[in-house]
Amino acid sequence: MRRHLLTTTAAMLLAFTGSAFAGMDEAKTFLDKEIGDLSTLSRADQEKEMQWYIDAAKPFAGMEIKVVSETLTTHEYESKVLAKAFTDITGIKVTHDLIGEGDVVEKLQTQMQSGENIYDAYVNDSDLIGTHWRYQQVRNLTDWMAGEGKDVTSPTLDIKDFIGTSFTTAPDKKLYQLPTQQFANLYWFRYDWFNDEKNKADFKAKYGYDLGVPVNWSAYEDIAEFFTGREIDGKKVYGHMDYGKKDPSLGWRFTDAWLSMAGNGDKGLPNGLPVDEWGIKVNEKSQPVGSCVARGGDTNGPAAVYSIVKYLDWLKAYAPPEAQGMTFGEAGPVPAQGNVAQQIFWYTAFTADAVKKGLPVVNEDGTPKWRMAPSPHGVYWKEGMKLGYQDVGSWTLMKSTPEKNAQAAWLYAQFVTSKTVDVKKSHVGLTFIRESTIQDKSFTKRAPELGGLVEFYRSPARVQWSPTGTNVPDYPKLAQLWWQAIGDAAAGNKTPQEAMDSLCAEQEKVLQRLQRAGVQGDIGPNLAEEHDIEYWSKDAAEKGNIAPQLKIENEKEKPVTVNYDELVKSWQK
């Protein structure tokens, strides 16, 4: 008993001592060593914001919380630097685990199914917004900030400054997740090769138009053909890069909005309505009614099949032969090795690794030989559609997390996204979440070193890049179907049409199970009757929509390119 009392007393003293050393001195040390002038706030306002965290955290001093995210540079900075600073300043001990993206979703699913509190907060992709809204197992932050979380919601949070909240807001107009990092999937090209006089002259002579950033897939295909096999600086180069191994990462390659670039789905931002870029259709109540064209969906429609055909054609004809056996992780570093002219599908999360001095794609002065630009679109694409994908990792609070734990975790989530730290965090990870950070003078200065990243995020074009939307009712269950279907097409086991027919049928099996189970109530799936594509195309036209589109006989449209420097100037105007 005495030993137990001594242990308890020691624990109390430790907790007490831990909180005693938390406060403004620790905050000032952090601001001096880590932040400096890399903040949109003045030093006085930084200290004011820190004082609010110190005061708000007092009821939680000595508490321990666990949060989790996938392993990205931004989250490594949060885990290794910001978590310690938060603990030093507030007295709340944070363990910020870094695990694989699939593992994050698995832990989240386990907590949803069991009700056991595994983590106090998750950095969870906003791709799950439709899942969270329909299952109602996460706290909606709109109500949380007005209720249980009111006393722990920072007066300087400034939700309107976040550029990704339209992606984390459900059809009920409630905010379910708070963005903490985001990056887009853009077009990447060798700016130096595109501006080489001989390359320009040879291209113009062969194709009859100027070499430049491709606006459509026809131009991308011509450029891929032109560079493949060409010798530059003594080595053979390729006009395209991609990957094709049957692996879960092949699924992201397609759910990350490849079909939308082709012209699948309907018009609408951030996602097409009533048919989204997965080809899933919803009714006026936001209930999913189908995925196959037979139910008015578009997963196996002409635009989707065209997107798979082009993916396979380009992979085989214009990418390095080894690309067909590569995964996402293996293919990612290849363009930076210096033998690829362009890549239609390139994540801006690679930026930091592609601007390192000494790389074949970086000049001696540290500026890149490459640029990123808006992605080209396919023949089925129409103005008003989304044009690509944006990953938005967002803080998510489960309802199964005890209230006090959720409140402490919410303080940490706000701290790592606060205006005090966000500019510095963005310089480390290059994953912008705040408009004020994007416009910060430090990024104006650094922009020439980042290959067009800053210019893109300051451009009006960025709104056309968005994550998976609310039409997808169960992201974990549906997303895993994609890599298996596409993998069959990549391996030659099925034609593109057969692969997409199989995919939409499997998606509808999941929708049917959800409908029968009734677990999502009156916003869950409600499958439509089946008709032919002509019926649904006519029905869409009568209602002012476009999906599913009928097949276009000539899918090789007139190629169009644009000069990159002129494009950037047009954004600035």
Wavefront OBJ file of the C-alpha trace (Angstrom):
o trace
v 0.000 0.000 0.000
v 2.809 2.387 0.974
v 4.599 1.583 -2.291
v 1.367 2.310 -4.191
v 1.002 5.679 -2.415
v 4.603 6.611 -3.148
v 4.148 5.719 -6.812
v 0.941 7.728 -7.006
v 2.576 10.714 -5.304
v 5.541 10.512 -7.652
v 3.216 10.407 -10.643
v 1.314 13.433 -9.341
v 4.538 15.342 -8.765
v 5.747 14.421 -12.243
v 2.515 15.625 -13.813
v 2.634 18.756 -11.711
v 6.266 19.392 -12.571
v 5.576 18.786 -16.257
v 2.891 21.450 -16.314
v 4.962 23.840 -14.180
v 7.568 24.057 -16.916
v 4.985 24.741 -19.610
v 4.257 28.346 -20.484
v 5.362 31.518 -22.222
v 9.102 31.016 -21.642
v 8.869 27.747 -23.579
v 6.743 29.447 -26.233
v 9.301 32.230 -26.668
v 12.123 29.704 -26.969
v 10.154 27.868 -29.666
v 9.384 31.085 -31.556
v 13.040 32.182 -31.378
v 14.570 28.882 -32.468
v 11.984 27.523 -34.891
v 9.707 30.247 -36.273
v 11.608 33.535 -36.432
v 10.041 35.739 -39.097
v 8.570 32.772 -41.040
v 4.997 33.507 -39.988
v 2.139 35.619 -41.274
v 1.765 36.979 -37.734
v 3.910 39.624 -36.075
v 5.983 38.467 -33.077
v 3.513 40.161 -30.732
v 0.588 38.322 -32.349
v 2.512 35.033 -32.294
v 2.973 35.420 -28.529
v -0.680 36.347 -28.135
v -1.712 33.195 -30.017
v 0.663 31.083 -27.906
v -0.741 32.605 -24.702
v -4.213 31.473 -25.739
v -2.942 27.873 -26.129
v -1.254 28.040 -22.720
v -4.460 29.235 -21.050
v -6.783 26.871 -22.942
v -4.554 23.884 -22.121
v -4.516 24.394 -18.330
v -7.383 21.943 -17.612
v -5.456 19.262 -19.557
v -1.952 19.776 -18.095
v -0.139 16.465 -17.601
v -2.574 14.623 -19.871
v -1.296 12.253 -22.572
v -2.890 11.992 -26.011
v -2.148 9.871 -29.078
v -2.675 11.001 -32.654
v -1.727 9.424 -35.986
v -0.979 10.349 -39.585
v 0.641 8.821 -42.646
v 4.381 9.268 -43.160
v 4.855 12.451 -45.202
v 7.495 15.165 -44.778
v 4.859 17.546 -43.404
v 3.677 15.041 -40.814
v 7.253 14.146 -39.872
v 7.756 17.822 -39.042
v 4.560 17.841 -36.992
v 5.557 14.648 -35.181
v 9.211 15.443 -34.501
v 9.179 19.227 -34.024
v 5.692 20.617 -33.449
v 4.471 17.857 -31.104
v 7.423 18.472 -28.773
v 6.890 22.242 -28.924
v 3.200 21.810 -28.130
v 4.059 19.593 -25.153
v 6.673 22.079 -23.893
v 4.265 25.018 -24.228
v 1.026 23.436 -22.979
v 2.025 20.552 -20.706
v -0.084 18.141 -22.779
v 2.064 15.183 -23.824
v 1.484 14.262 -27.466
v 2.529 11.034 -29.136
v 2.167 11.638 -32.888
v 2.561 8.265 -34.631
v 3.616 8.012 -38.278
v 2.380 4.929 -40.169
v 1.449 3.961 -43.744
v -1.621 5.519 -45.354
v -3.386 2.153 -45.565
v -2.624 1.513 -41.894
v -4.214 4.841 -40.907
v -7.441 3.835 -42.673
v -7.294 0.374 -41.081
v -6.970 1.852 -37.555
v -9.798 4.270 -38.312
v -12.034 1.438 -39.550
v -11.246 -0.630 -36.459
v -12.207 2.279 -34.212
v -15.416 2.808 -36.207
v -16.381 -0.859 -35.954
v -15.348 -1.529 -32.351
v -15.981 1.794 -30.643
v -12.598 1.375 -28.928
v -10.580 4.604 -28.744
v -7.352 3.738 -30.567
v -6.305 7.326 -31.336
v -7.564 10.655 -30.019
v -7.315 12.234 -33.497
v -6.521 11.041 -37.010
v -5.010 12.862 -39.963
v -7.337 11.207 -42.424
v -7.659 11.982 -46.151
v -10.707 14.052 -47.001
v -11.443 11.316 -49.572
v -13.472 9.802 -46.719
v -15.832 12.800 -46.410
v -18.741 10.822 -47.921
v -18.003 7.936 -45.550
v -17.833 10.153 -42.469
v -20.997 12.064 -43.337
v -23.044 8.917 -43.982
v -21.851 6.802 -41.047
v -21.912 9.747 -38.587
v -19.082 8.314 -36.503
v -16.912 11.442 -36.510
v -17.628 14.712 -34.770
v -18.787 17.364 -37.204
v -16.523 20.299 -36.427
v -19.128 22.992 -37.129
v -21.253 21.820 -34.204
v -18.190 20.829 -32.148
v -16.685 24.339 -32.322
v -19.989 25.820 -31.173
v -20.562 23.226 -28.436
v -18.239 20.800 -26.604
v -15.183 22.259 -28.324
v -16.044 25.924 -27.908
v -13.634 26.623 -25.039
v -10.787 24.874 -26.884
v -11.368 26.518 -30.288
v -8.837 29.235 -30.992
v -10.176 32.739 -31.754
v -7.402 32.990 -34.380
v -8.164 29.674 -36.134
v -9.710 31.585 -39.084
v -11.480 28.778 -40.951
v -11.993 31.036 -43.995
v -8.215 31.201 -44.485
v -8.053 27.423 -45.163
v -8.144 26.689 -48.906
v -9.466 23.123 -48.577
v -12.604 23.372 -46.457
v -14.934 22.931 -49.449
v -13.433 19.421 -49.673
v -14.149 18.616 -46.012
v -17.707 19.955 -45.943
v -20.583 17.504 -46.473
v -23.929 18.102 -48.247
v -25.385 19.035 -44.828
v -23.067 22.106 -44.995
v -21.182 20.975 -41.887
v -17.366 20.871 -41.678
v -16.179 17.365 -40.748
v -12.385 17.631 -41.051
v -9.702 20.326 -40.702
v -6.996 20.322 -43.433
v -3.403 20.061 -42.219
v -1.624 19.360 -45.532
v -2.578 19.212 -49.182
v -0.902 18.629 -52.510
v -2.060 18.387 -56.109
v -1.489 16.008 -58.983
v -0.169 18.119 -61.876
v 1.629 17.956 -65.218
v 5.463 17.898 -64.975
v 7.827 18.689 -67.856
v 11.427 19.513 -68.728
v 11.262 23.270 -69.199
v 14.824 23.333 -70.543
v 14.099 20.737 -73.246
v 10.857 22.432 -74.246
v 12.727 25.714 -74.736
v 15.628 24.210 -76.656
v 15.658 25.767 -80.143
v 16.414 22.511 -81.994
v 13.711 20.609 -80.128
v 11.223 23.379 -80.891
v 12.130 23.506 -84.575
v 12.051 19.717 -84.990
v 8.702 19.436 -83.216
v 7.136 22.228 -85.294
v 8.424 20.626 -88.494
v 6.958 17.235 -87.580
v 3.595 18.197 -86.037
v 2.838 21.628 -87.451
v 2.320 23.428 -84.126
v 4.479 24.776 -81.293
v 6.044 22.623 -78.606
v 4.575 23.756 -75.297
v 2.519 22.738 -72.294
v -0.196 20.396 -73.649
v -3.737 21.614 -73.079
v -5.275 18.321 -74.226
v -4.331 14.650 -74.383
v -3.803 14.777 -78.147
v -0.916 17.208 -77.679
v 0.449 15.202 -74.739
v 0.513 12.112 -76.948
v 2.359 13.931 -79.745
v 4.963 15.271 -77.288
v 5.400 11.792 -75.776
v 5.994 10.336 -79.229
v 8.394 13.143 -80.174
v 10.715 12.732 -77.184
v 10.657 8.929 -76.899
v 13.912 7.574 -78.346
v 15.357 11.062 -78.858
v 18.949 11.523 -77.753
v 19.585 14.450 -75.396
v 22.932 15.104 -73.700
v 24.194 11.769 -74.956
v 21.410 9.561 -73.602
v 18.145 8.154 -74.855
v 15.104 9.768 -73.267
v 11.417 8.945 -72.877
v 8.333 11.056 -73.487
v 6.238 9.762 -70.599
v 6.446 8.164 -67.151
v 3.905 6.056 -65.241
v 3.646 2.720 -63.430
v 1.670 -0.483 -64.010
v 2.308 -3.172 -61.374
v -0.821 -4.806 -59.937
v -0.523 -3.319 -56.477
v -2.757 -1.193 -54.188
v -0.883 1.926 -55.360
v -2.309 1.311 -58.849
v -5.718 2.062 -57.335
v -4.683 5.595 -56.248
v -3.391 6.154 -59.773
v -7.026 6.029 -60.926
v -9.202 7.060 -57.987
v -6.994 10.160 -57.773
v -9.138 11.641 -60.511
v -7.631 10.127 -63.672
v -11.134 9.587 -65.055
v -12.048 13.238 -64.457
v -9.065 14.341 -66.569
v -10.459 12.233 -69.410
v -13.919 13.813 -69.057
v -15.759 11.228 -66.981
v -18.738 12.368 -64.887
v -20.586 15.669 -64.812
v -19.651 19.304 -64.477
v -19.265 20.698 -60.984
v -16.608 21.850 -58.505
v -15.203 20.461 -56.307
v -16.817 17.314 -57.795
v -19.234 16.535 -60.599
v -22.946 16.275 -59.800
v -24.989 14.158 -60.081
v -22.216 11.886 -61.468
v -18.762 12.259 -59.908
v -15.301 11.387 -61.249
v -15.573 7.813 -59.939
v -18.628 7.438 -62.159
v -20.931 7.136 -59.133
v -24.298 8.855 -59.528
v -26.419 10.287 -56.705
v -30.026 11.464 -56.633
v -31.326 14.777 -55.308
v -31.060 13.398 -51.729
v -27.354 12.558 -52.267
v -28.155 8.827 -52.226
v -25.832 6.813 -54.530
v -28.033 5.252 -57.229
v -25.449 3.478 -59.397
v -21.965 3.171 -60.833
v -22.559 1.363 -64.163
v -23.998 3.232 -67.166
v -27.000 0.877 -66.912
v -28.058 2.821 -63.799
v -26.984 6.248 -65.062
v -23.440 6.054 -63.690
v -20.251 6.437 -65.724
v -17.588 4.077 -64.309
v -17.768 1.914 -67.437
v -18.823 4.630 -69.882
v -16.901 5.684 -73.012
v -14.934 8.406 -71.172
v -13.752 5.965 -68.494
v -12.771 3.297 -71.027
v -10.927 5.917 -73.100
v -8.965 6.914 -69.984
v -7.796 3.312 -69.481
v -6.935 2.854 -73.174
v -4.744 5.979 -73.153
v -3.070 4.992 -69.888
v -2.109 1.599 -71.322
v -1.095 2.897 -74.771
v 1.228 5.539 -73.317
v 2.715 3.251 -70.680
v 3.675 0.687 -73.323
v 4.791 3.049 -76.089
v 6.449 6.030 -74.390
v 7.570 5.120 -70.829
v 10.767 3.246 -69.861
v 10.063 -0.521 -70.247
v 10.626 -1.149 -66.539
v 7.740 1.239 -65.676
v 5.204 -1.500 -66.419
v 6.498 -3.489 -63.442
v 6.816 -0.555 -61.053
v 4.675 0.601 -58.133
v 3.928 4.214 -57.199
v 6.888 4.373 -54.804
v 9.330 2.963 -57.348
v 8.188 5.180 -60.212
v 8.042 8.428 -58.222
v 11.778 9.296 -58.254
v 12.355 8.397 -61.933
v 11.675 11.805 -63.579
v 14.282 13.426 -61.294
v 16.920 11.067 -62.729
v 16.928 13.088 -65.928
v 15.702 10.876 -68.778
v 11.974 11.730 -68.870
v 10.544 14.678 -70.839
v 7.112 14.926 -69.215
v 4.703 13.213 -66.856
v 0.958 13.773 -67.019
v 0.356 12.536 -63.466
v 2.878 13.961 -60.970
v 2.243 14.679 -57.286
v 3.484 18.032 -55.996
v 4.497 16.178 -52.806
v 7.583 15.175 -54.837
v 8.653 18.831 -55.183
v 11.120 18.916 -52.286
v 12.904 15.787 -53.525
v 13.010 17.057 -57.132
v 14.740 20.371 -56.293
v 17.710 18.959 -54.380
v 21.061 20.306 -55.543
v 23.143 17.856 -57.526
v 20.234 16.171 -59.285
v 20.364 15.928 -63.106
v 17.144 18.013 -63.212
v 18.507 20.907 -61.107
v 20.738 23.736 -62.362
v 23.978 24.681 -60.615
v 22.299 27.745 -59.091
v 19.692 25.514 -57.442
v 16.818 26.369 -59.782
v 14.974 23.432 -61.395
v 15.273 22.519 -65.074
v 11.630 21.429 -64.881
v 8.258 23.058 -64.233
v 4.801 21.919 -63.177
v 1.663 23.141 -64.907
v -2.072 22.344 -65.080
v -2.821 18.868 -66.383
v -4.033 18.361 -69.970
v -7.578 17.048 -70.383
v -9.078 14.291 -72.500
v -11.489 14.506 -75.421
v -14.592 13.995 -73.232
v -13.684 16.828 -70.820
v -15.893 19.935 -70.753
v -15.331 23.382 -69.259
v -16.673 23.394 -65.703
v -15.409 19.908 -64.821
v -12.718 19.192 -62.263
v -9.341 18.604 -63.891
v -7.384 16.596 -61.365
v -6.818 15.449 -57.836
v -5.754 17.170 -54.663
v -4.816 15.199 -51.560
v -6.081 16.831 -48.356
v -4.906 15.186 -45.134
v -7.265 16.470 -42.441
v -7.700 16.284 -38.691
v -10.620 14.013 -37.843
v -12.156 13.497 -34.372
v -14.046 10.248 -33.785
v -17.222 10.269 -31.660
v -15.833 7.219 -29.819
v -12.978 9.359 -28.431
v -13.708 10.580 -24.877
v -14.611 14.266 -24.793
v -11.583 15.429 -22.792
v -9.173 13.529 -25.064
v -10.873 14.996 -28.127
v -10.598 18.509 -26.666
v -6.872 18.116 -25.968
v -6.300 16.621 -29.432
v -8.257 19.488 -31.003
v -5.863 21.944 -29.325
v -2.933 20.093 -30.921
v -4.633 19.977 -34.346
v -5.139 23.740 -34.265
v -1.590 24.363 -33.030
v 0.013 22.537 -35.984
v -2.237 24.417 -38.453
v -2.028 27.804 -36.698
v -0.939 31.005 -38.397
v 2.046 31.144 -36.054
v 3.546 27.925 -37.428
v 1.982 27.408 -40.849
v 4.457 29.358 -43.004
v 7.431 27.505 -41.500
v 5.617 24.155 -41.770
v 4.806 24.898 -45.412
v 8.450 25.688 -46.196
v 9.393 22.278 -44.789
v 6.671 20.159 -46.413
v 5.457 22.341 -49.327
v 1.848 21.256 -48.703
v -0.165 24.495 -48.529
v -3.380 24.766 -46.503
v -3.776 28.525 -45.885
v -4.323 31.353 -48.363
v -2.310 33.727 -46.152
v 0.679 31.356 -46.304
v 0.491 30.992 -50.099
v 0.584 34.776 -50.444
v 3.407 35.234 -47.907
v 6.417 37.206 -49.166
v 8.758 34.356 -48.215
v 7.123 32.207 -50.899
v 7.341 34.992 -53.465
v 11.078 34.919 -52.813
v 11.333 31.129 -52.923
v 9.009 30.581 -55.901
v 11.772 30.427 -58.589
v 13.261 27.407 -56.792
v 9.999 25.421 -56.704
v 9.220 24.880 -60.387
v 5.788 26.524 -60.569
v 4.314 25.228 -57.288
v 3.699 28.691 -55.847
v 2.429 30.054 -59.154
v -0.076 27.195 -59.413
v -1.406 27.675 -55.875
v -1.768 31.407 -56.483
v -3.593 30.786 -59.768
v -7.341 30.672 -60.399
v -6.793 27.198 -61.906
v -6.250 25.495 -58.547
v -9.993 25.174 -57.788
v -10.252 22.518 -60.539
v -8.133 20.121 -58.446
v -10.045 18.366 -55.679
v -10.149 15.146 -53.638
v -12.719 12.366 -53.861
v -16.142 13.833 -53.131
v -19.249 12.990 -51.166
v -20.800 10.601 -53.764
v -18.503 7.802 -52.497
v -20.383 6.292 -49.530
v -17.680 3.956 -48.206
v -14.217 4.902 -49.445
v -12.258 2.021 -47.820
v -14.545 -0.664 -49.246
v -14.813 0.852 -52.735
v -11.239 2.101 -53.238
v -9.735 -1.371 -52.870
v -11.720 -2.593 -55.886
v -9.931 -0.268 -58.305
v -6.404 -1.652 -58.321
v -7.649 -5.172 -58.920
v -9.778 -4.185 -61.935
v -7.192 -1.826 -63.457
v -4.466 -4.374 -62.727
v -6.300 -6.919 -64.883
v -6.305 -4.429 -67.766
v -2.630 -3.516 -67.226
v -1.678 -7.212 -67.246
v -3.668 -7.843 -70.430
v -6.088 -10.219 -68.698
v -9.067 -8.029 -69.573
v -9.793 -5.360 -72.162
v -10.303 -1.813 -70.806
v -14.067 -2.202 -71.355
v -14.153 -5.551 -69.532
v -12.107 -4.134 -66.652
v -14.413 -1.149 -66.171
v -17.535 -3.323 -66.557
v -16.157 -5.513 -63.777
v -15.257 -2.513 -61.599
v -18.674 -0.865 -61.803
v -20.397 -4.199 -61.104
v -18.252 -4.752 -58.009
v -18.926 -1.198 -56.828
v -22.655 -1.784 -57.200
v -22.403 -4.982 -55.125
v -21.040 -2.842 -52.268
v -23.787 -0.255 -52.809
v -26.407 -3.029 -52.734
v -25.018 -4.428 -49.476
v -25.081 -0.973 -47.875
v -28.645 -0.451 -49.117
v -29.826 -3.790 -47.684
v -28.078 -3.199 -44.359
v -29.598 0.282 -44.035
v -26.603 1.416 -41.963
v -26.451 4.819 -43.662
v -30.129 5.612 -43.257
v -31.840 7.915 -45.719
v -28.535 9.146 -47.201
v -27.286 5.635 -48.045
v -27.463 3.966 -51.478
v -30.796 3.528 -53.290
v -30.041 1.813 -56.610
v -31.878 2.936 -59.752
v -33.560 0.780 -62.400
v -31.420 -0.380 -65.318
v -31.678 1.060 -68.848
v -29.297 1.356 -71.811
v -26.738 4.155 -72.197
v -28.863 5.976 -74.794
v -31.701 6.247 -72.242
v -29.439 7.687 -69.543
v -27.587 10.007 -71.923
v -30.903 11.454 -73.096
v -32.143 11.717 -69.490
v -28.959 13.592 -68.521
v -29.309 16.037 -71.419
v -32.925 16.765 -70.529
v -31.852 17.632 -66.988
v -28.923 19.812 -68.075
v -26.275 17.194 -67.211
v -23.845 15.329 -69.469
v -22.908 11.927 -67.990
v -22.809 9.294 -69.265
v -21.581 10.648 -72.607
v -21.915 8.571 -75.769
v -18.735 7.434 -77.497
v -16.946 10.032 -79.647
v -15.911 8.351 -82.878
v -12.689 10.334 -83.346
v -11.019 10.457 -79.933
v -7.893 12.108 -81.350
v -8.965 15.766 -81.219
v -6.959 18.712 -82.570
v -3.852 19.071 -80.375
v -3.418 22.352 -78.464
v -0.381 23.635 -76.544
v 0.330 26.826 -74.624
v 3.570 28.622 -73.780
v 4.305 28.094 -70.090
v 5.633 31.605 -69.424
v 2.607 33.173 -71.117
v 0.313 30.960 -69.062
v 1.896 32.133 -65.789
v 1.622 35.761 -66.892
v -2.086 35.293 -67.625
v -2.630 34.071 -64.038
v -0.881 37.143 -62.644
v -3.154 39.422 -64.644
l 1 2 3 4 5 6 7 8 9 10 11 12 13 14 15 16 17 18 19 20 21 22 23 24 25 26 27 28 29 30 31 32 33 34 35 36 37 38 39 40 41 42 43 44 45 46 47 48 49 50 51 52 53 54 55 56 57 58 59 60 61 62 63 64 65 66 67 68 69 70 71 72 73 74 75 76 77 78 79 80 81 82 83 84 85 86 87 88 89 90 91 92 93 94 95 96 97 98 99 100 101 102 103 104 105 106 107 108 109 110 111 112 113 114 115 116 117 118 119 120 121 122 123 124 125 126 127 128 129 130 131 132 133 134 135 136 137 138 139 140 141 142 143 144 145 146 147 148 149 150 151 152 153 154 155 156 157 158 159 160 161 162 163 164 165 166 167 168 169 170 171 172 173 174 175 176 177 178 179 180 181 182 183 184 185 186 187 188 189 190 191 192 193 194 195 196 197 198 199 200 201 202 203 204 205 206 207 208 209 210 211 212 213 214 215 216 217 218 219 220 221 222 223 224 225 226 227 228 229 230 231 232 233 234 235 236 237 238 239 240 241 242 243 244 245 246 247 248 249 250 251 252 253 254 255 256 257 258 259 260 261 262 263 264 265 266 267 268 269 270 271 272 273 274 275 276 277 278 279 280 281 282 283 284 285 286 287 288 289 290 291 292 293 294 295 296 297 298 299 300 301 302 303 304 305 306 307 308 309 310 311 312 313 314 315 316 317 318 319 320 321 322 323 324 325 326 327 328 329 330 331 332 333 334 335 336 337 338 339 340 341 342 343 344 345 346 347 348 349 350 351 352 353 354 355 356 357 358 359 360 361 362 363 364 365 366 367 368 369 370 371 372 373 374 375 376 377 378 379 380 381 382 383 384 385 386 387 388 389 390 391 392 393 394 395 396 397 398 399 400 401 402 403 404 405 406 407 408 409 410 411 412 413 414 415 416 417 418 419 420 421 422 423 424 425 426 427 428 429 430 431 432 433 434 435 436 437 438 439 440 441 442 443 444 445 446 447 448 449 450 451 452 453 454 455 456 457 458 459 460 461 462 463 464 465 466 467 468 469 470 471 472 473 474 475 476 477 478 479 480 481 482 483 484 485 486 487 488 489 490 491 492 493 494 495 496 497 498 499 500 501 502 503 504 505 506 507 508 509 510 511 512 513 514 515 516 517 518 519 520 521 522 523 524 525 526 527 528 529 530 531 532 533 534 535 536 537 538 539 540 541 542 543 544 545 546 547 548 549 550 551 552 553 554 555 556 557 558 559 560 561 562 563 564 565 566 567 568 569 570 571 572 573
